[in-house]
Amino acid sequence: ALSAALPTASLRMKSSKTEEKSSKVSGAIQQLNRVDDDYDTKMVGFEVGCQEGTGEPSACHHVGEYFSVVKEDYERSGKIYSVNCNTKNYGPSCFNLGRLYVAGKGVTQSDEIAEELFGKSCDSGHLQGCYHKAIFLYSSSKGSSDEERKASAQANRSKSLQLLDWACKEGEVDSCYFAGSHYLNPNRPEREPIKAIEYLARACKANHAPSCYNLAVMYKKGDVGVEKNEKMFEELKDVTNKLVAQYGGLGGRRTG
């Protein structure tokens, strides 16, 4: 009788432990929900001051990101970014608002407004804003005739490259990569591989895998003013492979 009772007792003990574990998990979830509710309340409280322009800029930007990223309420976040950008000239908010206009999220899609916002973000020292402004400039032109549009395109591309150069030297690696790619483009009359190497080397040093890859190819094949260099090729190939393995593709980069 004793041996027959043991399995039942064991099952009861396991059931009790399972119930205890389930209770702890349920309690943890409830606690997290309370934290989320408290956080929601705090964000909504901050929102009032931010939309009235009285909040601290970095805090208001955080509230805007909360409604955009966590709640996916783009219209609400856009209003906060707009006040923060226009009344506080807060670069990151101008930049995020520009991205909303590019995507047409919470606002009416407008590349023109987005470009203005990226420019304003750049003027405040926000490097990603400078990169995005440069990208818009690179392929834009205005004019009523082909001659005017061609002259405008050349002028804007020159401004774009100057902006990319500055942002690259300040540490914005996408700007380095874009500028380097420009000077490698065989369709550009100003193609200059030596100059391309300067930009790509900056980006590669910051662990930008596509830049390291392009440099490796240049040293493997050689180019105008660039001699083949098997040693450099092997070193850059190794760096590229490590970055690709770390991030699962050429798109990632290590920033530290």
Secondary structure, 3 states (H helix, E strand, C coil): CHHHHHHHHHHHHHHHHHHHHHHHHHHHHHHHHHHHHHHHHHHHHHHHHHHCCCCCHHHHHHHHHHHHHHCCCHHHHHHHHHHHHHHHCCHHHHHHHHHHHHHCCCCCCCHHHHHHHHHHHHHCCCHHHHHHHHHHHHCCCCCCCHHHHHHHHHHHHHHHHHHHHHHHHCCCHHHHHHHHHHCCCCCCCCCCHHHHHHHHHHHHHCCEHHHHHHHHHHHHHCECCECCCHHHHHHHHHHHHHHHHHHCCCCCECCC
